[in-house]
Amino acid sequence: MGGKEIADFLTNLAVKRKVSASTQNQALNALVFLFKKVLKMPLEDFDYKYARVGKRLPVVFSRNEALDVIANLNGELHLMASILYGSGLRLTECLNLRIKDIDFNRNEIIIRMGKGDNDRIAILPNLIIPQLKRQIAKASLKLEDNILVKGFRGASMPEALERKYPNAPLELTWQYIFPSRKPGIDPRSGMLKQHFRHESYLQKAVKNAVRNAGINKNASCHTFRHSFATHLLEDGYDIRTVQELLGHKDVRTTMIYTHVLNRNKHNVQSPLDTWSFPSKC
């Protein structure tokens, strides 16, 4: 097989299976990587352009909707969602938080190895500080219980860090704020480790909370992050500040939220609204 077969396959994806442009491009990248890097076969007869990906506006909660969804959650789920909305974190960034990443004196959350392997600082809302301190106390008690378990080797960590700091996995500062219900076997080392909560734990809860709040939007955990950015811009914060808080490398990524703000920016009135006639519905 060569360039012609790849082109035929991609055409089939687009025309018959009608997959999205991003899925077509992902398939193209995978095939080019396979031929060039794995099979070491040049694709001299191959000429296929990337599919154009259309612009999509993010789903955003109103302020009341965001608070209603959070109000339909309890315990640590309530705290997780509050962090997503109040600090603009991604779901994985929230779940990966360790006790050492919280600076109560400076009201900051340090995001370690975020998207693109970059660190950044996020704001820590005053409102959640008491609940966050209680959650950290619970994580401390869990560590004390786990230490009594035979074979327990502490919190899971990147291998390089564990080699550099061999005692760190059992130190309180390195424990996850949202630990999983019980320790599990680390597939890399085969040791009994404490991991963080699985993504689906919050994802399912947020879906149910959106439904219980009566919100008819295709919302998810990431909607809190979109709402965080949009509401900051509505409050008059500049785009560069929001970019830094979100950890976007390119300001053009952050600019998508200005499109959300500009809906009906000219206060245009529909011509239908200028009519006055009795409804026949």
C-alpha positions as CSV (number, residue, x, y, z in Angstrom):
1,M,0.0,0.0,0.0
2,G,1.0,3.6,-0.6
3,G,-0.2,7.1,-1.2
4,K,-3.2,6.1,-3.3
5,E,-4.5,3.7,-0.7
6,I,-4.1,6.3,2.1
7,A,-6.0,8.8,-0.1
8,D,-8.8,6.3,-0.8
9,F,-9.1,5.5,2.9
10,L,-9.3,9.2,4.0
11,T,-11.8,9.9,1.2
12,N,-13.9,7.0,2.5
13,L,-13.8,8.5,6.0
14,A,-15.0,11.8,4.8
15,V,-17.5,10.9,2.1
16,K,-19.1,7.6,3.3
17,R,-18.5,7.6,7.1
18,K,-18.8,11.4,7.4
19,V,-16.4,11.7,10.3
20,S,-15.4,15.1,11.5
21,A,-12.6,17.1,10.1
22,S,-10.5,16.7,13.2
23,T,-10.9,12.9,13.1
24,Q,-9.8,12.9,9.4
25,N,-6.7,14.9,10.3
26,Q,-5.9,12.6,13.2
27,A,-6.2,9.6,10.9
28,L,-3.9,11.3,8.3
29,N,-1.3,12.1,11.0
30,A,-1.3,8.6,12.2
31,L,-0.9,7.1,8.8
32,V,1.9,9.5,7.8
33,F,3.7,8.6,11.1
34,L,3.3,4.9,10.4
35,F,4.8,5.0,7.0
36,K,7.6,7.5,7.7
37,K,8.7,6.6,11.2
38,V,7.7,3.0,11.6
39,L,7.7,1.3,8.2
40,K,10.4,3.7,6.8
41,M,8.5,3.9,3.5
42,P,8.6,7.3,1.7
43,L,5.3,8.6,0.4
44,E,6.5,10.4,-2.7
45,D,3.2,9.8,-4.6
46,F,1.1,11.1,-1.7
47,D,-0.6,14.5,-1.8
48,Y,-3.5,14.9,0.6
49,K,-4.5,18.2,2.2
50,Y,-5.7,18.6,5.8
51,A,-9.4,18.8,6.3
52,R,-10.6,22.3,7.3
53,V,-11.7,22.3,10.9
54,G,-14.6,24.8,11.5
55,K,-14.8,27.2,14.4
56,R,-16.9,26.1,17.3
57,L,-18.0,28.3,20.2
58,P,-17.5,26.8,23.6
59,V,-20.5,25.9,25.8
60,V,-20.6,28.4,28.7
61,F,-22.7,28.5,31.9
62,S,-24.3,31.7,33.0
63,R,-23.1,32.6,36.5
64,N,-26.4,31.3,38.1
65,E,-26.1,28.1,36.1
66,A,-22.6,27.4,37.3
67,L,-23.6,27.9,40.9
68,D,-26.7,25.8,40.4
69,V,-24.7,22.9,39.1
70,I,-22.2,23.2,41.9
71,A,-25.1,23.3,44.4
72,N,-26.3,20.0,43.1
73,L,-23.0,18.3,44.2
74,N,-21.9,17.3,47.7
75,G,-18.7,16.7,49.6
76,E,-15.5,16.5,47.6
77,L,-17.4,16.6,44.3
78,H,-18.7,20.0,45.3
79,L,-15.1,21.1,46.1
80,M,-13.8,19.7,42.8
81,A,-16.4,21.6,40.7
82,S,-15.8,24.8,42.8
83,I,-12.1,24.6,41.9
84,L,-12.8,24.0,38.2
85,Y,-15.0,27.1,38.1
86,G,-13.3,29.3,40.6
87,S,-9.7,28.6,39.4
88,G,-10.2,27.7,35.7
89,L,-8.5,24.3,36.0
90,R,-8.8,21.4,33.6
91,L,-10.2,18.2,35.1
92,T,-6.9,16.4,35.1
93,E,-5.1,19.4,36.7
94,C,-7.7,19.4,39.5
95,L,-7.4,15.6,40.2
96,N,-3.6,15.8,40.1
97,L,-3.4,18.4,42.8
98,R,-1.1,17.5,45.7
99,I,-1.1,19.2,49.2
100,K,2.2,21.0,48.4
101,D,0.5,22.7,45.4
102,I,-1.8,24.8,47.6
103,D,-0.4,28.1,49.0
104,F,-2.9,29.5,51.5
105,N,-0.7,32.5,52.3
106,R,-0.7,33.8,48.8
107,N,-4.1,32.4,47.8
108,E,-2.6,30.5,44.9
109,I,-2.8,27.0,43.3
110,I,0.4,25.9,41.6
111,I,-0.3,23.7,38.6
112,R,2.5,21.3,38.0
113,M,3.2,19.8,34.6
114,G,0.0,21.0,33.0
115,K,-0.9,20.8,29.3
116,G,2.3,21.1,27.3
117,D,4.3,20.1,30.4
118,N,4.2,23.7,31.7
119,D,3.8,25.0,35.3
120,R,1.5,27.9,36.1
121,I,-0.2,29.7,39.0
122,A,-4.0,29.8,39.3
123,I,-6.0,31.8,41.8
124,L,-7.4,30.2,44.9
125,P,-10.9,31.4,45.7
126,N,-11.3,32.5,49.4
127,L,-14.8,30.9,49.5
128,I,-13.4,27.3,49.2
129,I,-10.5,27.6,51.6
130,P,-12.3,26.1,54.7
131,Q,-13.6,23.2,52.6
132,L,-10.2,22.7,51.0
133,K,-8.5,22.6,54.4
134,R,-11.0,19.9,55.6
135,Q,-10.3,17.9,52.4
136,I,-6.5,18.1,53.1
137,A,-7.1,16.9,56.7
138,K,-9.0,13.9,55.2
139,A,-6.1,13.2,52.9
140,S,-3.8,13.2,55.9
141,L,-5.9,10.7,57.8
142,K,-6.0,8.5,54.7
143,L,-2.2,8.5,54.6
144,E,-2.0,7.5,58.3
145,D,-4.4,4.5,57.5
146,N,-2.5,3.5,54.4
147,I,0.8,3.4,56.1
148,L,-0.5,0.5,58.2
149,V,-1.3,-1.5,55.1
150,K,1.4,-4.1,54.3
151,G,3.4,-3.2,51.2
152,F,2.1,0.4,50.9
153,R,4.7,2.6,49.2
154,G,3.1,6.0,49.2
155,A,1.6,8.2,46.6
156,S,2.2,7.5,42.9
157,M,4.8,9.8,41.4
158,P,6.7,10.2,38.1
159,E,9.5,7.7,38.1
160,A,12.3,10.3,37.7
161,L,11.0,12.2,40.8
162,E,10.7,9.1,42.9
163,R,14.3,8.2,42.1
164,K,15.4,11.7,43.1
165,Y,13.3,11.9,46.2
166,P,12.8,8.3,47.4
167,N,11.1,9.3,50.6
168,A,8.7,11.8,49.1
169,P,5.8,9.3,48.3
170,L,5.2,8.8,52.0
171,E,5.5,12.5,52.9
172,L,2.2,14.4,53.6
173,T,3.0,17.3,51.2
174,W,3.2,14.9,48.2
175,Q,-0.2,13.3,48.9
176,Y,-3.1,13.8,46.5
177,I,-5.8,16.2,47.7
178,F,-8.4,14.0,46.0
179,P,-7.1,10.4,46.6
180,S,-8.8,7.4,45.2
181,R,-11.0,5.3,47.6
182,K,-8.2,2.8,48.3
183,P,-4.6,2.2,47.1
184,G,-4.0,0.1,44.0
185,I,-1.1,-1.6,42.2
186,D,1.0,0.7,40.1
187,P,1.3,-1.1,36.7
188,R,4.8,0.5,36.1
189,S,6.4,-0.7,39.4
190,G,4.1,-3.4,40.6
191,M,4.0,-1.6,44.0
192,L,1.0,-0.7,46.1
193,K,0.4,3.0,45.6
194,Q,-2.1,5.7,46.4
195,H,-3.6,7.2,43.2
196,F,-5.9,10.1,42.6
197,R,-9.7,9.9,41.8
198,H,-10.6,8.7,38.3
199,E,-11.8,11.3,35.8
200,S,-15.2,9.6,35.4
201,Y,-15.9,10.1,39.2
202,L,-16.5,13.8,38.6
203,Q,-17.6,13.6,35.0
204,K,-20.6,11.4,35.8
205,A,-21.5,13.5,38.8
206,V,-21.4,16.8,36.8
207,K,-23.6,15.3,34.1
208,N,-26.2,14.4,36.7
209,A,-25.9,17.8,38.4
210,V,-26.5,19.6,35.1
211,R,-29.6,17.5,34.5
212,N,-30.9,18.0,38.0
213,A,-30.4,21.7,37.7
214,G,-32.7,21.7,34.7
215,I,-29.9,23.1,32.4
216,N,-30.4,22.1,28.7
217,K,-26.8,22.5,27.5
218,N,-24.3,19.9,26.4
219,A,-22.2,20.8,29.4
220,S,-19.3,18.9,31.0
221,C,-16.5,19.5,33.5
222,H,-14.7,21.6,30.9
223,T,-17.7,23.9,30.7
224,F,-16.6,25.3,34.1
225,R,-13.2,26.3,32.7
226,H,-15.0,28.0,29.7
227,S,-17.3,29.8,32.1
228,F,-14.3,30.9,34.3
229,A,-12.6,32.6,31.3
230,T,-15.8,34.2,29.9
231,H,-16.9,35.6,33.3
232,L,-13.5,37.1,33.9
233,L,-13.6,38.9,30.6
234,E,-17.1,40.1,31.4
235,D,-15.8,41.5,34.6
236,G,-13.3,43.6,32.6
237,Y,-10.0,41.6,33.1
238,D,-7.7,41.9,30.1
239,I,-7.2,39.0,27.6
240,R,-3.5,38.6,28.6
241,T,-4.4,38.1,32.2
242,V,-7.0,35.4,31.3
243,Q,-4.5,33.8,29.0
244,E,-1.9,33.5,31.8
245,L,-4.5,32.1,34.2
246,L,-5.7,29.5,31.7
247,G,-2.1,28.5,30.7
248,H,-2.7,29.1,27.0
249,K,0.5,29.3,25.0
250,D,-1.1,31.4,22.2
251,V,-3.4,34.3,23.0
252,R,-5.4,33.3,19.9
253,T,-6.7,30.2,21.9
254,T,-8.0,32.6,24.5
255,M,-9.6,34.9,22.0
256,I,-12.4,32.3,21.4
257,Y,-14.0,33.6,24.6
258,T,-14.3,37.1,23.1
259,H,-16.6,35.6,20.5
260,V,-18.8,34.4,23.2
261,L,-18.9,37.9,24.7
262,N,-19.7,39.5,21.4
263,R,-23.0,37.6,20.8
264,N,-25.4,40.3,19.6
265,K,-22.8,42.9,20.4
266,H,-24.7,45.5,18.3
267,N,-27.9,45.0,20.2
268,V,-29.6,44.2,16.9
269,Q,-33.4,43.7,17.2
270,S,-35.0,41.0,15.2
271,P,-37.5,42.3,12.6
272,L,-40.0,39.9,13.9
273,D,-39.9,41.7,17.3
274,T,-41.0,44.9,15.7
275,W,-44.4,43.3,14.8
276,S,-47.4,43.2,17.1
277,F,-49.8,40.4,16.4
278,P,-51.6,37.8,18.6
279,S,-50.0,34.5,18.9
280,K,-51.7,31.5,17.1
281,C,-49.7,28.8,18.9
